[in-house]
Amino acid sequence: MLPYGRQSIDDSDVDSVVRALRSDWLTTGPEVDRFEAAVAERAGVGHAVTATSGTAALHIAYAAAGIEPGDEVVTTPLTFVATAATAALLGARIVFADVDPATGNLDPKAAEAAVTDRTRVVAGVDYAGVPVDAPAFRDLAQRHGLLFLEDAAHSIGSTLDGAPVGSLADLTTYSFFPTKNLTTTEGGAVVTADDDLAARARAFKNHGLVRDRAQQRFPDEGPWHQEVHTFGLNYRLPDVLAALGTSQLARLDDFAARRAQIKAAYDAALSDLDGVDIPVAPAGAAPAWHLYPLRVPAQRRREIFESLRAQGIGVQVNYIPAYWHPVFEDLGYQRGMCPVAEDYYRREISLPMFPGLTDADVECVIEAVRKAVAG
Ligand SMILES: *Cc1c(COP(=O)(O)O)cnc(C)c1O
């Protein structure tokens, strides 16, 4: 079965990991600093805080934003549940707003209509790798005194009007899961230009420990002393995995270029099919395509999906609207709330999209899709 996503690991990646394994530092060492510096540089901002997953990165980002019980977070339903779950765990009420029918990205107007006095964060997701309308969200955030968070689990390597994802929002989170645009096995990061947000993020991922004597309440306790001012967790990405990240990051442009070739090949071969929509990006966006979300007629999605699986194509569906999960249903969230996202979900099938796909694999997928759609 051809998977829908897969890591690309070469000798440079293996060598990098082996070097870290043989070094003095398996965790909390120089490879973490090196990877964080490279991620921050790539994002075009001053701070990168690595974490053990994209989910951890989201949890850290919401904690850094100061999310507390009673706060509201406005976000998209067309995402992996972690975008909402991590804020809910901090006590936030999640308010889902609908998406743009062309891109599947959170619609700034729908998001704005969902803002109340209690909204603290508006969180967009760069669905499939296409950056959200960041200028509109920055403007919204400024006018309402909120923070704009970009869940860029799909979009490291993407740019908007020439600016890298990572430089567009107050807080941006990445995932380095194997299917994503680059991998550290499990892993993630928060990037920000804001010194205070970065300091809070760094504290939360490391138990809230304060080592700087100038900031300690009991600085004369002794040279061993460190103290906790706010609760945190251990979300530290080890050096062994950070070393893989540094090596992968050096390959990101090649990955994105191959993803663009595959996207173009699918587009050329599938855009003429009846009732089928290919993914699009708005002017100014240069996505590193994480997914290839094809849309087929809703009443035939299941049949086409099953035909593709039967033909050995490991397609996926991204995503069930987040509030359809029983955990949200049990809180009273009802179907029908975001009809555009629901329609997008009902029609969506993610085709295989990863740099290791050969031209022959791509041809194979195209033939299988044409056959499945022909019925
Ligand atoms: C993958 C993903 C996450 C979670 O990342 P993990 O590294 O798997 O924890 C969050 N949001 C979106 C949109 C994702 O695709």
The ligand as a Gaussian input file, in Angstrom:
#p B3LYP/6-31G(d) Opt

LIG

0 1
 C       -0.043000      16.764000      13.022000
 C       -0.847000      17.913000      13.479000
 C       -0.851000      18.354000      14.801000
 C       -0.202000      17.579000      15.924000
 O        1.134000      17.328000      15.712000
 P        1.808000      16.023000      16.421000
 O        3.272000      16.254000      16.145000
 O        1.272000      14.826000      15.707000
 O        1.474000      16.065000      17.846000
 C       -1.544000      19.505000      15.123000
 N       -2.228000      20.185000      14.195000
 C       -2.287000      19.774000      12.911000
 C       -3.037000      20.582000      11.925000
 C       -1.615000      18.620000      12.516000
 O       -1.681000      18.213000      11.249000

